[in-house]
Amino acid sequence: MRLVTFVNEEGLELAGALFDQDQAVLDLQKAYTVLKGGQSAALSSVLALAEAGEEGLSLARALLAKAPVEAVRQRAAVHLRAPIQPPPQMRDCSCFELHLRQSFAAARRLRAMRTPDPEATLKAMDTSADDRVIDTFNRQPIYYKCNRFAVVGVDDQFEWPAFSKALDFELEFGCYIGRKGKDIKRENAREHIFGYTIFNDISARDAQAKEMSGMLGPAKGKDFDTANVMGPCLVTADELGDPYDLNMVARVNGEEWGRGNTRDMRWQFEDVIAHISQSETLHVGEFLGSGTVGNGCGLEQLRYLKPGDVVELEIDGIGKLTTQVGSPGNPF
């Protein structure tokens, strides 16, 4: 199924399912009322549906199969939020080595360009700190916890952070936990994944550059309202098929800026789940980001967003996540 959270004409947030090539949305609770009478707690939100497990998904599938006309809305007539907004918890991981290597190289080039002899400066640079990060990355999954309250959806308004002049997008794959667990073995981890979505981890590169030397991970470089854009839908694990052979493409104003594939994940979500759940309970609805795919951001090319730019992130089987960036104090 292709699950969404949408806002209806009365301003209520409801659980829905996309169908008809994503041109229509089924109001799942309304469909239940029309077909069975009353309401179902499992259909009160996408999070509630995930918590209801297979029984809830079976109910939703049965409703979608009948799709009573009274419960159908045109996609263009509704406002989509993030599939689960906010998620109970979110973590962003680093799963693509190419992104790390290219980002470090780009940052070094940028620093060298500010010197009288960039080429000589670049050759003389000490890369040991970057190398240590790569070594750690290859030993174990690494991640940080994000601001879940900054999560927004494809139709929500993005606000450019007033403190930044170097805004960037990040093309990421993401999954939602569908089964509570602790000390989960890698071979069982796929059973704990409810579904997948696209994640645009919008980043203020100037703020990030200032704070990362503090060795506590990203802070204001990632933390501002509307920074975590997700959607357009949550594709359930049974519908997506093999999650590790999906093309990922980033475009800005229609121009392709980069592409990659989920097969290049050094750490797959099963590895990440096994690592994170050591002596720690993962709860239904928690979100895990893959980190940026190689070639999946402007930093790797020393390119940044401009006010008014339209960022389109696409992943096979999920769809397109489109965001227009405004300017400080003038959001779109």
C-alpha positions in Angstrom: 0.0 0.0 0.0 1.0 3.6 -0.5 -0.1 5.3 2.8 -0.4 9.0 3.4 -1.4 11.5 6.0 -3.6 14.1 4.4 -5.5 17.2 5.6 -9.2 17.3 4.6 -11.5 20.3 4.0 -12.2 20.7 7.7 -8.5 20.8 8.5 -8.4 17.3 10.1 -5.3 15.1 9.6 -6.5 11.7 8.3 -4.9 8.4 7.2 -5.3 7.6 3.5 -4.0 5.4 0.7 -3.0 6.6 -2.7 -4.3 4.7 -5.7 -5.2 5.2 -9.4 -1.6 6.0 -10.2 -1.4 8.3 -7.2 -4.1 10.5 -8.6 -6.6 9.6 -5.9 -6.6 9.2 -2.1 -8.9 6.9 -0.2 -9.9 8.3 3.2 -9.5 5.0 5.1 -11.7 5.9 8.1 -14.5 7.2 5.9 -14.3 4.1 3.8 -14.7 2.0 7.0 -17.7 4.0 8.0 -19.4 3.7 4.6 -18.8 -0.1 4.4 -19.0 -1.3 8.0 -20.4 1.6 10.1 -18.7 3.2 13.0 -15.0 3.8 13.2 -11.8 1.8 13.6 -9.1 2.9 16.0 -6.5 1.3 13.7 -7.4 3.8 11.0 -7.2 6.9 13.1 -3.7 7.7 11.8 -0.8 6.1 9.8 1.0 5.5 13.1 -2.1 3.7 14.5 -2.2 1.6 11.4 1.4 0.6 11.8 0.8 -0.2 15.5 -2.1 -2.4 14.5 0.3 -4.6 12.5 -0.8 -7.1 9.9 -4.4 -7.0 11.1 -4.6 -3.3 10.4 -2.9 -3.6 7.0 -5.3 -6.4 6.0 -8.2 -4.1 6.9 -6.8 -1.2 5.0 -6.2 -3.4 1.9 -9.8 -4.7 2.0 -11.1 -1.1 2.1 -8.9 0.0 -0.7 -10.1 -3.0 -2.8 -13.6 -1.6 -2.6 -12.8 2.1 -2.4 -16.3 3.5 -1.9 -16.8 6.6 -3.9 -17.9 8.6 -0.9 -14.4 8.1 0.6 -12.4 9.0 -2.5 -10.6 12.4 -2.8 -8.6 13.6 -5.7 -4.9 13.9 -4.9 -4.8 17.5 -6.2 -7.6 18.5 -3.8 -5.9 17.4 -0.5 -2.8 18.6 1.4 -0.3 15.8 2.0 1.8 15.9 5.2 4.7 13.6 6.0 3.5 10.0 6.3 3.9 10.1 10.1 4.3 13.7 11.3 6.0 13.8 13.7 7.4 10.3 14.1 7.9 9.0 17.7 11.7 9.2 17.1 14.0 9.6 14.2 17.7 8.9 13.5 19.7 9.7 10.4 22.4 7.2 9.6 25.4 7.2 7.3 25.1 4.3 4.9 26.8 5.5 1.7 30.6 5.7 1.7 30.8 7.6 -1.6 28.9 10.5 -0.1 31.3 10.8 2.8 34.4 10.6 0.7 33.1 13.1 -1.9 31.8 15.5 0.8 35.1 15.5 2.6 37.0 16.1 -0.7 34.6 18.9 -1.6 35.1 20.6 1.8 38.8 20.4 1.4 38.6 22.0 -2.1 36.5 24.8 -0.7 39.0 25.6 2.1 41.9 25.4 -0.4 40.1 27.8 -2.8 40.4 30.5 -0.1 44.2 30.5 -0.1 46.7 32.1 -2.6 47.8 28.7 -4.0 44.8 26.3 -3.9 46.5 23.4 -5.5 49.5 23.5 -3.2 47.2 23.9 -0.2 45.1 21.0 -1.2 48.2 18.7 -1.6 49.5 19.7 1.8 46.2 19.2 3.7 46.1 16.7 6.5 43.3 14.3 5.8 43.7 12.2 9.0 40.5 13.5 10.6 38.5 12.6 7.5 40.2 9.2 7.3 39.3 8.4 10.9 35.6 9.1 10.1 35.8 6.7 7.2 37.5 4.1 9.3 34.7 4.4 11.9 32.1 4.3 9.2 33.5 1.0 7.9 33.7 -0.6 11.4 30.0 0.0 12.4 26.9 2.0 11.5 27.0 5.6 12.6 24.0 7.9 13.2 22.6 10.9 15.0 19.2 11.7 16.4 17.3 14.4 14.5 14.6 16.9 15.4 11.4 15.0 14.8 9.3 18.2 15.2 11.0 19.6 12.1 9.4 16.9 9.9 7.1 18.2 7.2 5.5 16.7 4.1 5.5 17.3 0.3 2.7 19.9 0.5 3.9 21.7 3.6 5.6 25.1 3.4 9.4 25.1 3.7 11.1 27.9 5.6 14.6 28.9 4.7 16.6 29.3 8.0 17.4 33.0 8.5 20.9 32.3 9.7 22.1 30.4 6.6 23.3 31.5 3.2 24.5 28.1 2.0 21.4 25.8 1.9 21.6 22.3 0.5 19.4 19.3 -0.1 20.2 15.7 0.7 18.7 12.7 -1.1 18.0 9.9 1.3 16.1 6.6 1.5 14.2 6.1 4.8 12.3 3.3 6.6 9.8 3.2 9.4 9.8 0.6 12.2 6.7 -1.6 12.2 7.3 -3.9 15.1 8.7 -3.1 18.6 11.9 -4.8 19.4 15.2 -4.9 21.3 18.4 -6.7 20.6 17.1 -7.5 17.1 19.3 -9.9 15.1 20.2 -8.8 11.6 18.5 -11.9 10.1 15.2 -10.9 11.7 15.5 -7.2 11.2 13.5 -7.0 7.9 10.5 -8.2 9.9 10.6 -5.0 11.9 10.3 -2.7 8.9 6.9 -1.3 8.2 7.6 0.6 5.0 9.8 3.2 3.2 9.8 6.8 2.1 12.0 9.5 0.6 13.8 11.9 3.0 15.2 15.3 2.0 17.5 16.2 4.9 17.9 19.9 4.1 21.1 21.3 5.5 22.6 24.7 6.3 26.2 24.0 5.2 27.7 27.3 6.6 26.3 26.5 10.1 27.4 22.9 9.7 30.9 23.8 8.8 31.3 26.0 12.0 30.0 23.4 14.4 31.3 20.0 13.3 34.7 20.6 14.8 33.0 20.5 18.1 32.8 16.7 17.6 29.2 16.4 18.8 27.7 15.9 15.4 25.4 18.3 13.5 23.3 20.8 15.4 22.1 24.1 13.8 23.3 22.8 10.4 20.4 20.4 10.5 18.1 21.8 13.3 15.6 24.3 12.1 11.9 24.3 11.4 10.8 22.3 8.3 14.3 20.9 7.8 13.2 17.3 7.5 11.0 16.8 4.5 9.5 13.3 3.9 7.1 11.8 1.5 5.2 11.8 -0.7 3.9 8.5 0.8 4.9 5.5 2.9 5.2 2.5 0.7 4.7 -0.7 2.8 7.4 -3.2 2.8 5.3 -5.8 1.0 4.7 -3.5 -2.0 8.2 -2.2 -2.5 9.8 -5.5 -3.0 13.7 -5.5 -3.0 14.6 -2.2 -1.2 18.3 -2.5 -2.3 18.0 -2.1 -6.0 16.3 1.3 -6.3 17.5 4.2 -8.5 17.7 7.5 -6.6 17.7 10.8 -8.6 18.0 14.4 -7.5 17.0 17.3 -9.7 17.0 21.1 -9.1 14.7 23.1 -11.4 14.4 20.1 -13.7 18.2 19.7 -14.1 19.7 16.4 -12.8 22.3 17.1 -10.1 23.0 13.5 -9.1 21.9 9.9 -9.0 22.7 6.7 -7.2 21.2 3.4 -6.2 20.2 1.8 -2.9 22.4 -1.2 -3.8 25.4 1.0 -2.8 24.4 1.1 0.9 27.5 -0.1 2.9 25.1 -0.6 5.8 21.6 -1.8 5.0 18.7 -1.0 7.2 18.9 -4.5 8.7 22.5 -3.7 9.8 21.4 -0.4 11.3 18.4 -1.9 13.2 20.6 -4.7 14.6 23.2 -2.1 15.7 20.8 0.5 17.2 18.6 -2.0 19.0 21.5 -3.3 21.1 20.1 -2.8 24.7 17.7 -0.3 23.3 14.0 -0.7 22.3 12.9 0.4 18.9 9.3 1.5 18.8 6.7 1.3 16.1 6.7 4.4 13.9 10.4 5.3 14.5 12.2 6.6 11.4 15.6 5.7 10.1 17.3 7.7 7.3 19.9 6.1 5.1 22.1 9.2 5.0 22.8 10.8 1.6 23.4 8.7 -1.4 26.7 9.4 -3.3 26.1 12.4 -5.6 22.9 13.1 -3.7 23.6 16.7 -2.6 25.0 20.0 -3.8 28.0 20.0 -1.5 29.6 17.2 -3.4 29.7 19.5 -6.4 30.2 22.7 -4.4 26.7 23.9 -5.6 24.1 25.4 -3.3 20.4 26.2 -3.5 19.0 29.6 -4.4 15.7 31.2 -3.3 12.9 29.9 -5.4 14.7 26.7 -6.5 12.5 23.6 -6.8 14.2 20.4 -5.5 12.8 17.1 -6.8 14.0 13.8 -5.2 12.9 10.5 -6.8 13.3 6.9 -5.8 12.0 4.0 -7.8 8.8 2.6 -6.4 8.1 5.4 -4.0 7.7 8.5 -6.3 8.8 12.1 -6.2 9.3 14.4 -3.3 9.2 18.0 -4.5 10.1 21.0 -2.3 10.4 24.7 -3.3 12.8 26.7 -1.2 11.9 30.3 -0.4 14.2 32.9 1.0 14.9 34.0 4.6 11.7 35.6 5.9 9.8 34.8 2.6 9.0 31.1 2.5 7.0 29.6 -0.3 
